């Protein structure tokens, strides 16, 4: 059928955009895309959210997932046959014991980046350069997590392992790049007030763990900042969950009415209990770089949205409206609550987190609105730092 969308250059101010190459109906999947590189967040992994080290597929059964999130090992889920996890397929790296959901993922990781990053018997050694790098990152970037130094490490390792290094460097250079001032703003946003000292510390640890002369620019202060900003601006959050997979499968069951109501009530209560115990951290979370998705511009009235229905890193871009051939496909970088706020509040969040001023039809229509935030919005103002996260951690 050919791709339903392609990236096109719009202008030097806007960069690229994604456009429909044929008419697309509401509800259609426009693109299913693999990331060029992805990585689970470090705190997420430390807190035992067990995911495939390559594709982030959740590795726990739905029942194990529920038990851990509830903090009670006695919890039993009905309809266990609706759980999609196949433990018989799981494999570990024989050298360092990280776990994969399948032989294919183990092989893909080994061929792309894992030879360079495999810790072998040093997995628990705190003095190993890669462990020092991860520890430093965890101490700078607490949950809710929005990025990972290991995404950058996998980029470097990919180039190091590649036969055709220039091809990969070209792939990574497709992602939108910013001016030095803008980069500084993004990095500052990710690292907070101490960012200059922290960035330099990370750069030294990154260099100690991964230096490669083919990539010497990435290890200079300017190049490292650019790499950091690239991941900060283009990284798409990934969320996977065997529990939510099980819930979707249960929703699709054809049950007689009393049983349906009973199951729905059970699931509702389960989520309420989990929220009390684990808050909003339900998913295995990480981030990835997606060539096409990163070309999608923002709109406060988006015509498409991203999700991860396969319980792994495959990103599905789905149409929220009918889209005509030649029309630009836009997603929202804001969550639903943020989209309903005033134009001024939306602009503040987008400016701070993504460094642009939105001129979508909704913003243009509200251009004459007063530039003030209402009182109740002021109260919510402090929450905008997690804006990227909430939106990017698209629920699965």
N, C-alpha and C positions, 0 to 999 in steps of 0.2 A: 504493500500500500504506500510505501515511502513515508518519510517523516511528515508529521502534520505541522511541524514548526521549524523555523530556522532562525539563526541569529543574524541580525543585520546591523551595520554601523548607522547610528542616527546622527550624532554630531559630536564634536570634541567635548562639549559641555555634558551631554547625556551619555556619551559612550555608546555601547551596544544596546539592542533591545531584541526581544524574541517575538517573531511574527508568524501568524498562521499562514501555512502554504495552501490550505484548502479550508472549506467551511467546516466548522466543528460544532457539534451539538452539545447543549448543556448536559453535564454528566459524563461526557466522553473523557477517556484518558488521552491526553495530548502527547505525553512523552513518558516513557519509563526509562530512567537514567541511572547508570552506575557511576559512583564517584571515581575520580582519578586516584584519590587517596582518601582514607577515612580512619578515624581512631576514636576509641572510647575515651570519655573523660576520666581523669586519674582518680578523683575522689569517688566517682561513681563506681569504678572498679574496686577501689579500696574498701568501700562499704558493701562489697559482695554482690553487686548487681552483675550476675555472671552472664557475659556475652561472648560470642565468637570473636576471637582476637582479630579476625579479618573483616567479616561482614556485619558484625554487631548483632547477629541473630541471638535472641535470648536463649540461654541454655537450660534454665530451670524448667521443670514442668509447671503448668499453670497452678497446680496445687502447691508445689514447693514455693512458687512465687508468692502466692497468697499467704502461706504460712510465715514466710520471712517478713513480708510487709505488715502482717498483723502482729508479729511477735508471738505467735502461738502455734506450736508444732502439731496440735491436735486437729487443726482445721481440715475438713474433708470437703472436696468439691463434688457436686453431682455431675453426671455425664462426663466422666474422665476421658471417654473416647473422643470427645471434642477437642482435646489438647493436641496440638500439632507437633510437639517436640519429640524428636527421634534420638534418644540417647545412644542407641546402638550405632549411630553414625558418627558420634563425636570422636574426635582424635586430638592427641596432644603432640606438640613439637617434642620429638625424642630428646632434644638437647636441653630445652629450658622449661618444658612442661606447660607452656601456655596452651589454652584449649581452643579448638576450632569446632564448628558445627558439622564439618564434613571433610573428607579427604580432599575435595576440590578446593575448599578454602585454605587448607593447610598448604597445598601445592601452590596456589595463587600467591599467598603471602610469601612463601619461600622464594618464588621466582621473581617477585617484584621488589621486596624490601627486607624480608626477615633475615636473610643471611647476614646482613650488616648489623641488624638490631638484636639478633638472638643473644641473650645473656648467658646461655649455657648454664654451667653450674654456679655462675655468679649472680643468679636471679635474686638471692637474698642478701647479697653483699652490699652494704650501704656505701662502701668506698668506690664501687664501680662507677665510672664517669656517667653512664646513662642513668643509674639510680640516683646519683647526686643531682643530675639535671631534673629528674622527676620530683625529687623531694623539694628542691628549690621552687619548682613551679607550684607544687601543692601549697607551699607556705605563702605564696603570693596570690593565689587564685582560689579562694574558697567557694563552696557552693552558695548560690546556684551558679553552676559552671557555664561558661559560654564559649570556651575555646580550650585548646590543648597544645602544649609545646610538642607533644608526640606527633601531632599532625605534621608539624614542620620537620621533625626528625624523620618521619616516613617519606617526606618529599626528598630530603637529602639522600636517604638510603636508596630510594628508587633511582635517583640519578647515578649514585655510586655503582649500583649493580647493573645499570643498563648498558647494553652493547652500544646503542645509539643514544649517547648522552644528550646531544643537541636536540633530538626529537622531544625528549622529556622536558628539557629546559624551555623549549618552545611551547609545549602544552601548558606549563605553569605560567608562562609569561602572558597567556591569553587572559588571565584573570585581571580584572580591572585594577589598574595601579593609580596611585594618588601622588600629589606633590608632597615634598618633604614636610611641609607644615601640616598638611592634612594627615599624613602618616603619623606624625607626632601626636596629633589629637586623638587618633584611634588607639594608639599604643597607650597613651595616657589614660584613656577610657578603660582599657583592659587591665592596666596595672595599678591605677590609682595614683595618689599624690607622690609616692616615692619612685615614680616610674623610671626616672633617669638612672638612678643607682641600680634599680632592679633589672632594668634592661641590660645594663652593662654586665652585671653578674650572670644573667642568663646567657648572654653572648659568650662569655668566657667558658662557662660550663658546656655550652653547646659546641664550642670550638674544640674543647678538650675531648668531648665524646665523639664528634662526627667530622672533624675537619677533612676537607678534600680539595686538592688544588684546582680541579676542574670547576669548582664552585666557589673559588676564593672570595668572589664578590659577596656571596651570601653571609660570609663570616665577618665582613667589615662592619663597623658601626652603622653606616648608611644602609648597606645591603641587608643587614639583619633586621633593622627597623622596617625596611620595605617588605621583607618576608613576613614579619610579624603582622604588619598592617594588611597584607594580602589575605592572610588567614583570618584576621579580625573582621575584614569587610566582606569576604566571600564565603567564609565558613557557614555551611548550612547545618543547623542542628538536626540530629537524627535521634528518634526515640523508638525503642522496640520493647515489646512486652508479651510474654507468653500468656499472661492473664487476660490482657485485652483481646488477644487472638481467640482465646477460649470463649470470652464473652460474645464476640462477634459470631462465632460458630453457634453458640447457644441461642442467640437472637434469631438465627436463621432456621432453627429447628421448627418443624411443624408439630406443635403439641396441642392437645385438647385444652380448652380455655382454663379450667381450674389449675392444671399443671403449669401452663404458661404464666398465669398470675403468680403462682407460688415461686417459680424460677426467677421471674422479674423482681419479686420482692426480696428474694434471697440475694440476688446480685446487687440491688440497691443498698441493702444493709451491709453487705460485704465492703462496698466502696466507702460507706460512711465510717465503718470500723477502721478501714485502712487509713483513711484521712486523719483520724484521731491519732493513730500510731506513727504514720510515716509522712504526714503532710502531703505536699503535692509531688513528692519525689517517687513516682510510680514506675518510671521506665528505666531500662538500660539507656544511657544517654551518651552521645558522642557528637562529633561533627565531621563533615566531609566537604570536599571541593567538587562541585558539579559544573561541568563546562556550560551546558545549556541553561540550567537553573540560575547560574550566576549572571546570565544575561537578562533575566527577567527584571524589569523595572517595577517600582512600587506604584500602587494606586490606592487611595483611600476607599475606592469602590472597585476592588479587584474583580477580574473575570476568570481567575483561575486560582487554585490552591494546591499546596504540596502535602503529601502524606506518605506513610510507610506501611502500606497494608500487608506487605509480604513478611513482616517481622524480621526484616534485615535492612541493609543500607540502600536497597533499590528505591529510588525516589519516584513517586507517581505524581505527575502534574495533571490535575483534573479540571475541566471547564466548569465554572460556576454559572455561566450564561452561554447562550449561542454566540459563537465568535465567527465573523465573516473572514473569508480569504483576504489576506493583506492587513488584517487588523492586528494591533500590538497586543500581546498576551502579557497581562500584568498580575502580579501577586501582591499581597499586602505584607509589609514588614511589621505591621502593628497587629496586636490581637484584637478580638472583637470589642472589648471594653474601650481600648484606646481609640479604635476607629470611630466610636460614638462621641468622642470628646470634641471640644471646640477646635476650629482650625488652628488657633494659636497653640493649643496644647499639643496637637498632632505635629505641628512644625517643630516645636521645641524638642520632642522626642526624636524625630527623624534627623534633625540637625545634629543633636548630640551624639546619636548612635550611628548615623549613616552619612553625615556630612553633606546633606543636600536639602534644598527647599522644594517641597512638593508643589507641582502645578497641575495635578490631576483635575478632571472636571469638577469634582466636589469642592476642591480647594479654590478653584477659580470662581465657582458660584458663590463661595462664602468670602470672597476677597474683601468685601466691604464690611464684614463683621468686625466689631471692635476687637482690638488685640489685647484682650484681657482673659484671664482664666477665671472662671466662676469659683466661689468659695469652696464648694465641695471638690472642685478639681484641684485647687491648691493643696487640699489635704492629701489627695492621691499623688501629688507631684513627686514626692520622695520615692515613689515606687517605680519611676520610669527607668531606673538603671537595669531592671530586669526585663525591659521591653523586648530587647532582641531575643532573650532567652525564651520568654513565654511564647513568643511567636514562632521562633525557630524550632523549639521542641515540639514540633507538630505532633499532636496525639495520634497514636496509631489506631 
